[in-house]
Amino acid sequence: MTKYLVGLALIFASNIALAANCTIDIEANDAMKFNQQNLTIDSSCKKVTLTLKHTGKLPANAMGHNWVMTKGADLMEIANAGMAAGLNNNYLPTGDSRIIAATKIIGGGQSDTIEIDTSKLTKGGDYAFFCSFPGHWAIMKGKVTVI
Ligand code: ZN
């Protein structure tokens, strides 16, 4: 009986470890910060589920955040184009293929979950993430490593 329970616990633990590789949870706050600067996407996952949670209290029009993934070289151009696109377009140019993945803009207490298709990604490629709310990307950005 004890052996059986230990075995069960191990299976349970390994399932959790497996699931964790295909899930990314990241938080943003009223201090204009993400809680992580380095994310890893495991390309052995067909899809990676990313959830952005805004842990602050300020509304989307004052301290909105999104999570946008582009190639590192495209970050600045997409961020600048996003500024002109406005809140109704989640501060992103519509239909721009350089945007690999993006959540919508959310306010305090809200969250948004997206799926990232890993088949489009290259292992070891230069990828970045940022928030496209005007003025935020200078601080709210980080690196995405694809393994
Ligand atoms: Zn932001």
Residues whose N, C-alpha, C, O or C-beta is under 5 A from the ligand:
A	BS01	ZN	G64 H65 N66 C131 F133 H136 M140
